């Protein structure tokens, strides 16, 4: 039997006389694409945005589908549409430009003006952007929730299922949140890896599964509540970190204490209540458990346990970070100079050993490090 020919691997010689294996073209192409996107976080998506906006003002067909929500009924309410995908893609570009612009052109100069140490400019900018976004999203979400029956009655998460129509503000809110979390996939890839990188990846996967399932399968009421309960402590957490970088001490620790109270109330208690509602209340309030996509029914009984499993997975991550927060609390109480305001895993060790995740200029380091570890 003739042995199979083994392809010859041609070694390339470096200028120093060493021989190395050639890098696969696929790896190079992916790395080159990521490097390009990192270096042109403003310019590249801004070109896409400019073309679509120009097309809209020129009256070109379909361009408005990217900028505005679609599928409005005669009564003024909106339903889901395949055009929601174009809306999401457009606002992923918007978030990419907005994040890079705000961090590099506004927050880094603000860090310099606030006498933040130079090595912390990028971390200050990142937390500043998080504070702006989560404060805005939590405010809109709380406004919608406050004016809805599920503000103080969890049974309305499940009553009237399937709810397939929304007012314009609700649909904008939900899809913009969806676009933000999709864009966070790119952010997670370009940031310098942290000790809790795996937990962050799990959190993003779990969050995106919950968002997509809730929107596609008409569970948006409970989705609204989850958004609010998750965004509220994140906004205060980002503020505490901003204060930590600019005015560490009593003010920062007070913000951290406030964040801890809000975290325990919203993420541990209220979100735990959502899990309990998911386990017990659909049996009483869902009119019928069935799969009938044409009528908007995506809720055969076993789907309850899929939703419950995803929620519990997210709750386990919440408990993991809660334990890390209490470690920081103990550090603050025992060491007044403690600087981390969430966990050892996010900002690593105290200030002098801190790892940063840069907005634009330093993010290539994290990208290169991640390629080196693969």
TIGUKE-587842 format. One record per residue (C-alpha): residue number from 1; residue in one letter; x, y, z. Coordinates in steps of 0.02 Angstrom, whole numbers, plus 50000, padded with zeros to 5 digits. Layout:
N
<pt num="NUM" residu="a" xx="X" yy="Y" zz="Z"/>
...
//
This chain:
374
<pt num="1" residu="x" xx="50000" yy="50000" zz="50000"/>
<pt num="2" residu="x" xx="50074" yy="50165" zz="49948"/>
<pt num="3" residu="x" xx="50096" yy="50282" zz="50098"/>
<pt num="4" residu="x" xx="50004" yy="50447" zz="50090"/>
<pt num="5" residu="x" xx="50115" yy="50592" zz="50042"/>
<pt num="6" residu="x" xx="50142" yy="50715" zz="50183"/>
<pt num="7" residu="x" xx="50143" yy="50896" zz="50125"/>
<pt num="8" residu="x" xx="50309" yy="50978" zz="50152"/>
<pt num="9" residu="x" xx="50312" yy="51123" zz="50274"/>
<pt num="10" residu="x" xx="50429" yy="51256" zz="50210"/>
<pt num="11" residu="x" xx="50512" yy="51350" zz="50351"/>
<pt num="12" residu="x" xx="50542" yy="51536" zz="50330"/>
<pt num="13" residu="x" xx="50706" yy="51609" zz="50383"/>
<pt num="14" residu="x" xx="50706" yy="51770" zz="50486"/>
<pt num="15" residu="x" xx="50840" yy="51906" zz="50465"/>
<pt num="16" residu="x" xx="50926" yy="51837" zz="50621"/>
<pt num="17" residu="x" xx="50944" yy="51665" zz="50542"/>
<pt num="18" residu="x" xx="50804" yy="51578" zz="50638"/>
<pt num="19" residu="x" xx="50676" yy="51469" zz="50552"/>
<pt num="20" residu="x" xx="50493" yy="51488" zz="50593"/>
<pt num="21" residu="x" xx="50333" yy="51408" zz="50531"/>
<pt num="22" residu="x" xx="50226" yy="51519" zz="50419"/>
<pt num="23" residu="x" xx="50068" yy="51588" zz="50498"/>
<pt num="24" residu="x" xx="49906" yy="51528" zz="50423"/>
<pt num="25" residu="x" xx="49826" yy="51653" zz="50306"/>
<pt num="26" residu="x" xx="49659" yy="51640" zz="50398"/>
<pt num="27" residu="x" xx="49739" yy="51692" zz="50561"/>
<pt num="28" residu="x" xx="49826" yy="51837" zz="50477"/>
<pt num="29" residu="x" xx="49667" yy="51896" zz="50393"/>
<pt num="30" residu="x" xx="49569" yy="51894" zz="50555"/>
<pt num="31" residu="x" xx="49706" yy="51983" zz="50649"/>
<pt num="32" residu="x" xx="49724" yy="52113" zz="50512"/>
<pt num="33" residu="x" xx="49536" yy="52143" zz="50514"/>
<pt num="34" residu="x" xx="49534" yy="52167" zz="50703"/>
<pt num="35" residu="x" xx="49686" yy="52281" zz="50697"/>
<pt num="36" residu="x" xx="49600" yy="52386" zz="50563"/>
<pt num="37" residu="x" xx="49439" yy="52399" zz="50662"/>
<pt num="38" residu="x" xx="49533" yy="52447" zz="50820"/>
<pt num="39" residu="x" xx="49633" yy="52581" zz="50730"/>
<pt num="40" residu="x" xx="49480" yy="52650" zz="50640"/>
<pt num="41" residu="x" xx="49342" yy="52636" zz="50769"/>
<pt num="42" residu="x" xx="49278" yy="52808" zz="50720"/>
<pt num="43" residu="x" xx="49317" yy="52819" zz="50535"/>
<pt num="44" residu="x" xx="49261" yy="52647" zz="50474"/>
<pt num="45" residu="x" xx="49084" yy="52641" zz="50549"/>
<pt num="46" residu="x" xx="49063" yy="52828" zz="50520"/>
<pt num="47" residu="x" xx="49078" yy="52798" zz="50332"/>
<pt num="48" residu="x" xx="48937" yy="52670" zz="50343"/>
<pt num="49" residu="x" xx="48830" yy="52789" zz="50445"/>
<pt num="50" residu="x" xx="48864" yy="52933" zz="50325"/>
<pt num="51" residu="x" xx="48812" yy="52830" zz="50173"/>
<pt num="52" residu="x" xx="48649" yy="52775" zz="50254"/>
<pt num="53" residu="x" xx="48605" yy="52948" zz="50320"/>
<pt num="54" residu="x" xx="48647" yy="53028" zz="50152"/>
<pt num="55" residu="x" xx="48539" yy="52898" zz="50065"/>
<pt num="56" residu="x" xx="48395" yy="52937" zz="50182"/>
<pt num="57" residu="x" xx="48402" yy="53124" zz="50145"/>
<pt num="58" residu="x" xx="48416" yy="53088" zz="49959"/>
<pt num="59" residu="x" xx="48258" yy="52985" zz="49971"/>
<pt num="60" residu="x" xx="48339" yy="52819" zz="49928"/>
<pt num="61" residu="x" xx="48227" yy="52671" zz="49968"/>
<pt num="62" residu="x" xx="48259" yy="52564" zz="50122"/>
<pt num="63" residu="x" xx="48382" yy="52685" zz="50204"/>
<pt num="64" residu="x" xx="48252" yy="52738" zz="50331"/>
<pt num="65" residu="x" xx="48240" yy="52555" zz="50386"/>
<pt num="66" residu="x" xx="48415" yy="52571" zz="50458"/>
<pt num="67" residu="x" xx="48384" yy="52731" zz="50554"/>
<pt num="68" residu="x" xx="48205" yy="52712" zz="50617"/>
<pt num="69" residu="x" xx="48102" yy="52569" zz="50687"/>
<pt num="70" residu="x" xx="47986" yy="52482" zz="50565"/>
<pt num="71" residu="x" xx="47818" yy="52394" zz="50552"/>
<pt num="72" residu="x" xx="47699" yy="52523" zz="50623"/>
<pt num="73" residu="x" xx="47517" yy="52474" zz="50625"/>
<pt num="74" residu="x" xx="47369" yy="52585" zz="50586"/>
<pt num="75" residu="x" xx="47336" yy="52615" zz="50771"/>
<pt num="76" residu="x" xx="47512" yy="52684" zz="50796"/>
<pt num="77" residu="x" xx="47585" yy="52532" zz="50886"/>
<pt num="78" residu="x" xx="47733" yy="52434" zz="50820"/>
<pt num="79" residu="x" xx="47766" yy="52250" zz="50794"/>
<pt num="80" residu="x" xx="47925" yy="52151" zz="50763"/>
<pt num="81" residu="x" xx="47995" yy="52148" zz="50587"/>
<pt num="82" residu="x" xx="48142" yy="52074" zz="50493"/>
<pt num="83" residu="x" xx="48192" yy="52256" zz="50463"/>
<pt num="84" residu="x" xx="48239" yy="52261" zz="50647"/>
<pt num="85" residu="x" xx="48400" yy="52177" zz="50592"/>
<pt num="86" residu="x" xx="48448" yy="52327" zz="50486"/>
<pt num="87" residu="x" xx="48408" yy="52442" zz="50633"/>
<pt num="88" residu="x" xx="48521" yy="52339" zz="50745"/>
<pt num="89" residu="x" xx="48665" yy="52340" zz="50620"/>
<pt num="90" residu="x" xx="48654" yy="52530" zz="50601"/>
<pt num="91" residu="x" xx="48657" yy="52563" zz="50787"/>
<pt num="92" residu="x" xx="48800" yy="52443" zz="50816"/>
<pt num="93" residu="x" xx="48898" yy="52562" zz="50704"/>
<pt num="94" residu="x" xx="48829" yy="52711" zz="50800"/>
<pt num="95" residu="x" xx="48882" yy="52639" zz="50968"/>
<pt num="96" residu="x" xx="49056" yy="52599" zz="50901"/>
<pt num="97" residu="x" xx="49082" yy="52779" zz="50842"/>
<pt num="98" residu="x" xx="49003" yy="52854" zz="50996"/>
<pt num="99" residu="x" xx="49105" yy="52751" zz="51117"/>
<pt num="100" residu="x" xx="49271" yy="52788" zz="51033"/>
<pt num="101" residu="x" xx="49232" yy="52973" zz="51010"/>
<pt num="102" residu="x" xx="49171" yy="53004" zz="51187"/>
<pt num="103" residu="x" xx="49315" yy="52909" zz="51265"/>
<pt num="104" residu="x" xx="49455" yy="52985" zz="51163"/>
<pt num="105" residu="x" xx="49392" yy="53161" zz="51131"/>
<pt num="106" residu="x" xx="49297" yy="53199" zz="51291"/>
<pt num="107" residu="x" xx="49337" yy="53082" zz="51435"/>
<pt num="108" residu="x" xx="49525" yy="53067" zz="51414"/>
<pt num="109" residu="x" xx="49542" yy="53258" zz="51414"/>
<pt num="110" residu="x" xx="49427" yy="53262" zz="51564"/>
<pt num="111" residu="x" xx="49539" yy="53136" zz="51652"/>
<pt num="112" residu="x" xx="49688" yy="53249" zz="51617"/>
<pt num="113" residu="x" xx="49594" yy="53400" zz="51683"/>
<pt num="114" residu="x" xx="49541" yy="53303" zz="51838"/>
<pt num="115" residu="x" xx="49723" yy="53262" zz="51880"/>
<pt num="116" residu="x" xx="49697" yy="53076" zz="51853"/>
<pt num="117" residu="x" xx="49862" yy="52984" zz="51839"/>
<pt num="118" residu="x" xx="49912" yy="52963" zz="51658"/>
<pt num="119" residu="x" xx="49917" yy="52773" zz="51667"/>
<pt num="120" residu="x" xx="49733" yy="52776" zz="51717"/>
<pt num="121" residu="x" xx="49668" yy="52889" zz="51578"/>
<pt num="122" residu="x" xx="49600" yy="52743" zz="51477"/>
<pt num="123" residu="x" xx="49515" yy="52659" zz="51624"/>
<pt num="124" residu="x" xx="49439" yy="52826" zz="51675"/>
<pt num="125" residu="x" xx="49372" yy="52848" zz="51498"/>
<pt num="126" residu="x" xx="49301" yy="52673" zz="51493"/>
<pt num="127" residu="x" xx="49209" yy="52693" zz="51658"/>
<pt num="128" residu="x" xx="49150" yy="52866" zz="51608"/>
<pt num="129" residu="x" xx="49069" yy="52796" zz="51451"/>
<pt num="130" residu="x" xx="48990" yy="52656" zz="51553"/>
<pt num="131" residu="x" xx="48920" yy="52784" zz="51676"/>
<pt num="132" residu="x" xx="48845" yy="52887" zz="51535"/>
<pt num="133" residu="x" xx="48765" yy="52739" zz="51448"/>
<pt num="134" residu="x" xx="48699" yy="52644" zz="51598"/>
<pt num="135" residu="x" xx="48630" yy="52802" zz="51678"/>
<pt num="136" residu="x" xx="48538" yy="52843" zz="51517"/>
<pt num="137" residu="x" xx="48474" yy="52667" zz="51484"/>
<pt num="138" residu="x" xx="48420" yy="52642" zz="51665"/>
<pt num="139" residu="x" xx="48327" yy="52808" zz="51664"/>
<pt num="140" residu="x" xx="48231" yy="52767" zz="51505"/>
<pt num="141" residu="x" xx="48197" yy="52589" zz="51561"/>
<pt num="142" residu="x" xx="48136" yy="52645" zz="51732"/>
<pt num="143" residu="x" xx="48024" yy="52776" zz="51651"/>
<pt num="144" residu="x" xx="47944" yy="52645" zz="51539"/>
<pt num="145" residu="x" xx="47927" yy="52522" zz="51682"/>
<pt num="146" residu="x" xx="47855" yy="52652" zz="51802"/>
<pt num="147" residu="x" xx="47716" yy="52690" zz="51679"/>
<pt num="148" residu="x" xx="47679" yy="52505" zz="51652"/>
<pt num="149" residu="x" xx="47576" yy="52384" zz="51758"/>
<pt num="150" residu="x" xx="47727" yy="52270" zz="51788"/>
<pt num="151" residu="x" xx="47812" yy="52407" zz="51891"/>
<pt num="152" residu="x" xx="47740" yy="52336" zz="52052"/>
<pt num="153" residu="x" xx="47654" yy="52176" zz="51994"/>
<pt num="154" residu="x" xx="47762" yy="52036" zz="51926"/>
<pt num="155" residu="x" xx="47611" yy="51941" zz="51863"/>
<pt num="156" residu="x" xx="47603" yy="52064" zz="51718"/>
<pt num="157" residu="x" xx="47765" yy="51991" zz="51652"/>
<pt num="158" residu="x" xx="47655" yy="51846" zz="51595"/>
<pt num="159" residu="x" xx="47478" yy="51913" zz="51582"/>
<pt num="160" residu="x" xx="47408" yy="51944" zz="51408"/>
<pt num="161" residu="x" xx="47542" yy="51835" zz="51328"/>
<pt num="162" residu="x" xx="47586" yy="51851" zz="51187"/>
<pt num="163" residu="x" xx="47612" yy="52039" zz="51186"/>
<pt num="164" residu="x" xx="47663" yy="52072" zz="51006"/>
<pt num="165" residu="x" xx="47637" yy="52259" zz="50993"/>
<pt num="166" residu="x" xx="47731" yy="52401" zz="51075"/>
<pt num="167" residu="x" xx="47728" yy="52589" zz="51075"/>
<pt num="168" residu="x" xx="47869" yy="52677" zz="50984"/>
<pt num="169" residu="x" xx="47970" yy="52721" zz="51140"/>
<pt num="170" residu="x" xx="47969" yy="52542" zz="51203"/>
<pt num="171" residu="x" xx="48026" yy="52469" zz="51037"/>
<pt num="172" residu="x" xx="48165" yy="52599" zz="51019"/>
<pt num="173" residu="x" xx="48220" yy="52564" zz="51197"/>
<pt num="174" residu="x" xx="48226" yy="52376" zz="51176"/>
<pt num="175" residu="x" xx="48313" yy="52374" zz="51008"/>
<pt num="176" residu="x" xx="48442" yy="52506" zz="51059"/>
<pt num="177" residu="x" xx="48482" yy="52400" zz="51213"/>
<pt num="178" residu="x" xx="48498" yy="52249" zz="51099"/>
<pt num="179" residu="x" xx="48617" yy="52344" zz="50984"/>
<pt num="180" residu="x" xx="48722" yy="52402" zz="51131"/>
<pt num="181" residu="x" xx="48748" yy="52225" zz="51193"/>
<pt num="182" residu="x" xx="48788" yy="52161" zz="51019"/>
<pt num="183" residu="x" xx="48919" yy="52298" zz="51003"/>
<pt num="184" residu="x" xx="48991" yy="52243" zz="51170"/>
<pt num="185" residu="x" xx="49052" yy="52084" zz="51084"/>
<pt num="186" residu="x" xx="49175" yy="52192" zz="50987"/>
<pt num="187" residu="x" xx="49222" yy="52289" zz="51144"/>
<pt num="188" residu="x" xx="49256" yy="52128" zz="51238"/>
<pt num="189" residu="x" xx="49373" yy="52070" zz="51100"/>
<pt num="190" residu="x" xx="49479" yy="52227" zz="51095"/>
<pt num="191" residu="x" xx="49495" yy="52255" zz="51281"/>
<pt num="192" residu="x" xx="49647" yy="52189" zz="51371"/>
<pt num="193" residu="x" xx="49598" yy="52023" zz="51451"/>
<pt num="194" residu="x" xx="49560" yy="52026" zz="51637"/>
<pt num="195" residu="x" xx="49563" yy="51891" zz="51768"/>
<pt num="196" residu="x" xx="49375" yy="51870" zz="51754"/>
<pt num="197" residu="x" xx="49376" yy="51868" zz="51564"/>
<pt num="198" residu="x" xx="49290" yy="51698" zz="51557"/>
<pt num="199" residu="x" xx="49152" yy="51759" zz="51674"/>
<pt num="200" residu="x" xx="49129" yy="51914" zz="51567"/>
<pt num="201" residu="x" xx="49114" yy="51807" zz="51410"/>
<pt num="202" residu="x" xx="48985" yy="51697" zz="51496"/>
<pt num="203" residu="x" xx="48892" yy="51852" zz="51553"/>
<pt num="204" residu="x" xx="48886" yy="51924" zz="51376"/>
<pt num="205" residu="x" xx="48829" yy="51759" zz="51300"/>
<pt num="206" residu="x" xx="48695" yy="51736" zz="51432"/>
<pt num="207" residu="x" xx="48636" yy="51916" zz="51416"/>
<pt num="208" residu="x" xx="48624" yy="51909" zz="51227"/>
<pt num="209" residu="x" xx="48529" yy="51744" zz="51234"/>
<pt num="210" residu="x" xx="48405" yy="51819" zz="51357"/>
<pt num="211" residu="x" xx="48383" yy="51979" zz="51254"/>
<pt num="212" residu="x" xx="48360" yy="51888" zz="51088"/>
<pt num="213" residu="x" xx="48244" yy="51757" zz="51164"/>
<pt num="214" residu="x" xx="48139" yy="51888" zz="51255"/>
<pt num="215" residu="x" xx="48119" yy="51996" zz="51099"/>
<pt num="216" residu="x" xx="48090" yy="51859" zz="50972"/>
<pt num="217" residu="x" xx="47974" yy="51758" zz="51085"/>
<pt num="218" residu="x" xx="47876" yy="51906" zz="51156"/>
<pt num="219" residu="x" xx="47939" yy="51911" zz="51335"/>
<pt num="220" residu="x" xx="47986" yy="52094" zz="51327"/>
<pt num="221" residu="x" xx="47896" yy="52146" zz="51487"/>
<pt num="222" residu="x" xx="48008" yy="52040" zz="51596"/>
<pt num="223" residu="x" xx="48154" yy="52092" zz="51486"/>
<pt num="224" residu="x" xx="48120" yy="52274" zz="51528"/>
<pt num="225" residu="x" xx="48129" yy="52234" zz="51714"/>
<pt num="226" residu="x" xx="48292" yy="52137" zz="51696"/>
<pt num="227" residu="x" xx="48371" yy="52281" zz="51600"/>
<pt num="228" residu="x" xx="48326" yy="52406" zz="51736"/>
<pt num="229" residu="x" xx="48384" yy="52297" zz="51881"/>
<pt num="230" residu="x" xx="48550" yy="52262" zz="51796"/>
<pt num="231" residu="x" xx="48584" yy="52439" zz="51734"/>
<pt num="232" residu="x" xx="48553" yy="52531" zz="51898"/>
<pt num="233" residu="x" xx="48701" yy="52462" zz="51998"/>
<pt num="234" residu="x" xx="48814" yy="52466" zz="51844"/>
<pt num="235" residu="x" xx="48788" yy="52655" zz="51830"/>
<pt num="236" residu="x" xx="48834" yy="52684" zz="52013"/>
<pt num="237" residu="x" xx="48979" yy="52562" zz="52000"/>
<pt num="238" residu="x" xx="49052" yy="52659" zz="51854"/>
<pt num="239" residu="x" xx="49031" yy="52822" zz="51952"/>
<pt num="240" residu="x" xx="49121" yy="52747" zz="52101"/>
<pt num="241" residu="x" xx="49265" yy="52698" zz="51989"/>
<pt num="242" residu="x" xx="49273" yy="52872" zz="51913"/>
<pt num="243" residu="x" xx="49285" yy="52944" zz="52088"/>
<pt num="244" residu="x" xx="49415" yy="52813" zz="52132"/>
<pt num="245" residu="x" xx="49526" yy="52873" zz="51990"/>
<pt num="246" residu="x" xx="49500" yy="53059" zz="52020"/>
<pt num="247" residu="x" xx="49461" yy="53087" zz="52205"/>
<pt num="248" residu="x" xx="49493" yy="52925" zz="52300"/>
<pt num="249" residu="x" xx="49445" yy="52922" zz="52481"/>
<pt num="250" residu="x" xx="49285" yy="52958" zz="52576"/>
<pt num="251" residu="x" xx="49182" yy="53014" zz="52425"/>
<pt num="252" residu="x" xx="49233" yy="52862" zz="52324"/>
<pt num="253" residu="x" xx="49197" yy="52743" zz="52468"/>
<pt num="254" residu="x" xx="49027" yy="52824" zz="52496"/>
<pt num="255" residu="x" xx="48985" yy="52794" zz="52313"/>
<pt num="256" residu="x" xx="49044" yy="52615" zz="52331"/>
<pt num="257" residu="x" xx="48932" yy="52591" zz="52483"/>
<pt num="258" residu="x" xx="48785" yy="52662" zz="52386"/>
<pt num="259" residu="x" xx="48822" yy="52546" zz="52242"/>
<pt num="260" residu="x" xx="48828" yy="52397" zz="52361"/>
<pt num="261" residu="x" xx="48655" yy="52439" zz="52430"/>
<pt num="262" residu="x" xx="48582" yy="52462" zz="52255"/>
<pt num="263" residu="x" xx="48669" yy="52304" zz="52194"/>
<pt num="264" residu="x" xx="48598" yy="52198" zz="52334"/>
<pt num="265" residu="x" xx="48424" yy="52269" zz="52311"/>
<pt num="266" residu="x" xx="48411" yy="52262" zz="52122"/>
<pt num="267" residu="x" xx="48525" yy="52123" zz="52064"/>
<pt num="268" residu="x" xx="48512" yy="52005" zz="52212"/>
<pt num="269" residu="x" xx="48337" yy="52037" zz="52282"/>
<pt num="270" residu="x" xx="48231" yy="52106" zz="52139"/>
<pt num="271" residu="x" xx="48313" yy="52000" zz="52004"/>
<pt num="272" residu="x" xx="48293" yy="51850" zz="52119"/>
<pt num="273" residu="x" xx="48108" yy="51895" zz="52125"/>
<pt num="274" residu="x" xx="48103" yy="51888" zz="51935"/>
<pt num="275" residu="x" xx="48174" yy="51712" zz="51940"/>
<pt num="276" residu="x" xx="48042" yy="51661" zz="52067"/>
<pt num="277" residu="x" xx="47907" yy="51740" zz="51958"/>
<pt num="278" residu="x" xx="47972" yy="51643" zz="51807"/>
<pt num="279" residu="x" xx="47963" yy="51481" zz="51905"/>
<pt num="280" residu="x" xx="47789" yy="51503" zz="51980"/>
<pt num="281" residu="x" xx="47681" yy="51634" zz="51895"/>
<pt num="282" residu="x" xx="47670" yy="51579" zz="51712"/>
<pt num="283" residu="x" xx="47567" yy="51428" zz="51769"/>
<pt num="284" residu="x" xx="47434" yy="51548" zz="51836"/>
<pt num="285" residu="x" xx="47436" yy="51691" zz="51711"/>
<pt num="286" residu="x" xx="47489" yy="51628" zz="51539"/>
<pt num="287" residu="x" xx="47325" yy="51596" zz="51447"/>
<pt num="288" residu="x" xx="47390" yy="51444" zz="51353"/>
<pt num="289" residu="x" xx="47559" yy="51359" zz="51331"/>
<pt num="290" residu="x" xx="47583" yy="51320" zz="51148"/>
<pt num="291" residu="x" xx="47697" yy="51344" zz="50998"/>
<pt num="292" residu="x" xx="47607" yy="51442" zz="50863"/>
<pt num="293" residu="x" xx="47729" yy="51566" zz="50782"/>
<pt num="294" residu="x" xx="47598" yy="51637" zz="50664"/>
<pt num="295" residu="x" xx="47496" yy="51694" zz="50814"/>
<pt num="296" residu="x" xx="47648" yy="51750" zz="50913"/>
<pt num="297" residu="x" xx="47647" yy="51602" zz="51032"/>
<pt num="298" residu="x" xx="47824" yy="51542" zz="51070"/>
<pt num="299" residu="x" xx="47786" yy="51472" zz="51242"/>
<pt num="300" residu="x" xx="47765" yy="51284" zz="51251"/>
<pt num="301" residu="x" xx="47786" yy="51233" zz="51432"/>
<pt num="302" residu="x" xx="47967" yy="51176" zz="51419"/>
<pt num="303" residu="x" xx="48020" yy="51351" zz="51362"/>
<pt num="304" residu="x" xx="47987" yy="51409" zz="51540"/>
<pt num="305" residu="x" xx="48133" yy="51303" zz="51598"/>
<pt num="306" residu="x" xx="48246" yy="51368" zz="51459"/>
<pt num="307" residu="x" xx="48212" yy="51546" zz="51515"/>
<pt num="308" residu="x" xx="48233" yy="51495" zz="51697"/>
<pt num="309" residu="x" xx="48399" yy="51410" zz="51660"/>
<pt num="310" residu="x" xx="48468" yy="51564" zz="51574"/>
<pt num="311" residu="x" xx="48409" yy="51676" zz="51715"/>
<pt num="312" residu="x" xx="48487" yy="51563" zz="51848"/>
<pt num="313" residu="x" xx="48649" yy="51561" zz="51749"/>
<pt num="314" residu="x" xx="48652" yy="51750" zz="51752"/>
<pt num="315" residu="x" xx="48607" yy="51749" zz="51937"/>
<pt num="316" residu="x" xx="48755" yy="51636" zz="51977"/>
<pt num="317" residu="x" xx="48870" yy="51763" zz="51894"/>
<pt num="318" residu="x" xx="48785" yy="51899" zz="51997"/>
<pt num="319" residu="x" xx="48821" yy="51800" zz="52156"/>
<pt num="320" residu="x" xx="49001" yy="51773" zz="52101"/>
<pt num="321" residu="x" xx="49028" yy="51960" zz="52080"/>
<pt num="322" residu="x" xx="48933" yy="51993" zz="52241"/>
<pt num="323" residu="x" xx="49061" yy="51889" zz="52333"/>
<pt num="324" residu="x" xx="49199" yy="51990" zz="52251"/>
<pt num="325" residu="x" xx="49114" yy="52152" zz="52303"/>
<pt num="326" residu="x" xx="49110" yy="52096" zz="52484"/>
<pt num="327" residu="x" xx="49295" yy="52057" zz="52472"/>
<pt num="328" residu="x" xx="49322" yy="52237" zz="52419"/>
<pt num="329" residu="x" xx="49210" yy="52296" zz="52561"/>
<pt num="330" residu="x" xx="49317" yy="52202" zz="52685"/>
<pt num="331" residu="x" xx="49472" yy="52277" zz="52607"/>
<pt num="332" residu="x" xx="49399" yy="52453" zz="52621"/>
<pt num="333" residu="x" xx="49354" yy="52426" zz="52804"/>
<pt num="334" residu="x" xx="49525" yy="52356" zz="52846"/>
<pt num="335" residu="x" xx="49633" yy="52460" zz="52729"/>
<pt num="336" residu="x" xx="49582" yy="52642" zz="52698"/>
<pt num="337" residu="x" xx="49697" yy="52648" zz="52545"/>
<pt num="338" residu="x" xx="49605" yy="52510" zz="52453"/>
<pt num="339" residu="x" xx="49570" yy="52568" zz="52276"/>
<pt num="340" residu="x" xx="49468" yy="52434" zz="52189"/>
<pt num="341" residu="x" xx="49281" yy="52467" zz="52189"/>
<pt num="342" residu="x" xx="49209" yy="52307" zz="52119"/>
<pt num="343" residu="x" xx="49320" yy="52155" zz="52132"/>
<pt num="344" residu="x" xx="49497" yy="52093" zz="52119"/>
<pt num="345" residu="x" xx="49449" yy="52023" zz="51952"/>
<pt num="346" residu="x" xx="49403" yy="52182" zz="51860"/>
<pt num="347" residu="x" xx="49538" yy="52305" zz="51905"/>
<pt num="348" residu="x" xx="49653" yy="52168" zz="51968"/>
<pt num="349" residu="x" xx="49764" yy="52218" zz="52113"/>
<pt num="350" residu="x" xx="49775" yy="52391" zz="52195"/>
<pt num="351" residu="x" xx="49811" yy="52542" zz="52088"/>
<pt num="352" residu="x" xx="49994" yy="52516" zz="52052"/>
<pt num="353" residu="x" xx="49964" yy="52343" zz="51977"/>
<pt num="354" residu="x" xx="49805" yy="52387" zz="51884"/>
<pt num="355" residu="x" xx="49769" yy="52321" zz="51709"/>
<pt num="356" residu="x" xx="49682" yy="52439" zz="51591"/>
<pt num="357" residu="x" xx="49565" yy="52420" zz="51445"/>
<pt num="358" residu="x" xx="49601" yy="52561" zz="51325"/>
<pt num="359" residu="x" xx="49476" yy="52651" zz="51214"/>
<pt num="360" residu="x" xx="49579" yy="52660" zz="51055"/>
<pt num="361" residu="x" xx="49764" yy="52694" zz="51077"/>
<pt num="362" residu="x" xx="49800" yy="52553" zz="51200"/>
<pt num="363" residu="x" xx="49673" yy="52423" zz="51146"/>
<pt num="364" residu="x" xx="49790" yy="52347" zz="51018"/>
<pt num="365" residu="x" xx="49896" yy="52283" zz="51162"/>
<pt num="366" residu="x" xx="49751" yy="52179" zz="51227"/>
<pt num="367" residu="x" xx="49712" yy="52119" zz="51052"/>
<pt num="368" residu="x" xx="49891" yy="52064" zz="51023"/>
<pt num="369" residu="x" xx="49897" yy="51978" zz="51192"/>
<pt num="370" residu="x" xx="49739" yy="51881" zz="51153"/>
<pt num="371" residu="x" xx="49808" yy="51824" zz="50985"/>
<pt num="372" residu="x" xx="49969" yy="51772" zz="51069"/>
<pt num="373" residu="x" xx="49876" yy="51659" zz="51191"/>
<pt num="374" residu="x" xx="49777" yy="51569" zz="51057"/>
//
